[in-house]
Amino acid sequence: MLCLDLLYNPNISSAPLFCFLPPPQSSSLHNYQRFITVEVSIRTVRGPHASPTTNLDPLASLSSTLYQLKNLGTEDDIPSAALCVYKSGSAWPVRTGPEAQRIIREARGVHGHPIQPVWLELGQRVYKLLDEMGVRWTSIDPLAFAEAGKKSFSPLLLWIGVVPGSLQYKLANTAAEAVTKLISDAGFSGVEIGFRESIVTPSLAGPKMLSFDPFKDPISEFTKPFTPTLGLSIAPLNSPHYEGTGALTVGVLLLTCAHVARPPPDHCNPAPVNKTSNNPREYIIALGHSGYISALQSMMGAIGDLHHLNKDWQDILDRLGEAQEDESETTTQKREEHLNLAKKAWWKTEKINEFHTDVSKLWNLPNDRIIGEVVHFEPIAASVGPQKLPEDWALIALHENKFEWDKFKGNVVYIGGNLSSAEYGKIMFPTDDERTNYAYPKDGLLQVRGVIQLDDIYNPKHLDVNGEQCLLVVKNGLTTGTTIGRALGMESFTRVYKESKIEKTSIEFGVLSYGSTKGPFSAAGDSGSIVLDRNGDILGMLTGGAGTANRTDVTYVTPYAYLDKAIKKYFPDSSLYEAVA
């Protein structure tokens, strides 16, 4: 979500990132891969629970040498544990010996590679070559791999996703050799080719929205889903006959993904947003059914946890007994400590119970959670414009009476929750010099300030903890909350199939998980999240990801620099909502 300054035109529709409109001018491989030899790797046992045994592929007699895989699976190397089909190039290092621990690997972005200036054109030639050879590819991501906590050790690797079960060894071998030759003929050697099974998917009246103040709110982790802080979870209202009376704001719009405003199958509908009897208003609510139920369940879960803790603390107090005049200072301090813990737990339980009651009464019906309506929907398309980026955005006009505008914080992203302030600072500002001048955003609210330009994506000015060029980014999404990732330094290509036919091909900007222990950067349900760098500059809007059906290895983002131009076609005076003091 993000906010823009826009000249409002009531005849045009819109989507979620906060925007400000001036007054109208008129009423109109965990299972790490161990390779025995070189040239090619094939995984012959499927599934993350496969037995860690060695399997020789029957095609081992071919001229290319095969890698044998031990400790099958990939959970610790890539978040999705996707089936690794094939990799060209030299064998990656392994530890040997009966008690040798396997090497944990993680994907990294590549910046400053000689191929970077021509990759956009060359990458398109790569995927057209794969098409000619019948490879049903789903994604192409230029990256490298590193041992966890160290610098990258692999050369540039074209990490190519393929439709699960579609790529046989012989075709993988031939395709890798053809792509290698294409890249070599273009003047670049040492680039490796890897295939993995992967799919690309989109990350899919009443009370006022609450203000968000983590400093004063003792249960902010539970109230946040009901606030307009970026990371707000929204959904379309599935009540087409409801006609509310909420007045639209003069100037604040939300930007979101089109497939969030109009989920399948409605997202295929290119119809404009016209308020007629045949085309009723398309209302947007805070929290869909699953999000609302999840919020209630999280409160009840916390109450149960506090109840069990209180029982443990009460047992200790019973064992300590009543205060005695001659008891030790240690006993007295321990009693006071557990009395305070029990009192705090009881107080927090009461606060959560009260809030749960209010939410159950005031926010229960979807109509109670309406916050605005779609005022612009851009039909979903692929390879739009000279950049050939996907088109997937919409704008939502907010209802005036749903927000406490005097407390409205505008474009701020809550970066707390999953990460402590110390952990966030250590990751995003890894050097001693940087941390000297670093201050954690007040109350964990990172203010959106500007836009990351393409040159800063290709050649970031920051270094990671290993001293490598890196554009570290953060987002807060419905499913995964606050996560940190690494932006890729070159464009990715994605392909979606429908009923065995090509549905769309797009150029995307990818984001990887920060590391092997952090989990994926995003998951299904995070679409529409705004991705920022550590300074609050916008990389773009999260639209989907590549991986298995359950987990994502690479997250895809549409750059905001591109979205801003697209929005200005309809709202030429738009701009980001100004920073709130």
Protein Blocks (a to p, Z undefined) as FASTA:
>chain_A
ZZddddddfkbccddddddddddfbfbdfkacddfbghiacdfbgcjkbccdddddfklm
pmbdcdddehiajklmpmnlpacfbdgdjdddddedjklccddddddddehiaklmmmmm
mmmmmmmmmmmnopacfbdcddddddehiacfbdcdddddddehkacfklmmmmmmmmmm
mmmmnopghiacddddddddddeehdddddddfklmmklmmmmmmccbehiacdddfbfk
bccfbdcdfkbccdddfklmmgcfklmpmbdcdddfklccddddehifklmmmmmmmmmm
mmmmmmmmmmmmmmmmmmnopadfkbcfklmmmmmmmmmmmmmmmmmmmmmmmmmmmmmm
mmmpmklmpgbdcfbdcdddeheajkopacddddddddfklpcfklpgbjaddfehjlcf
klmmmmmmmbfklmmmgccdehhiacdfbdcdfklmmmccbdcfkopacdddddddfklo
padddddfbdcdddddeehiafbdcdddddddfblknopfbdehigoiacddfkopafbd
cfbdcddfkbcfbdcdddfklmmmmmmmmmmmgccddddZZ
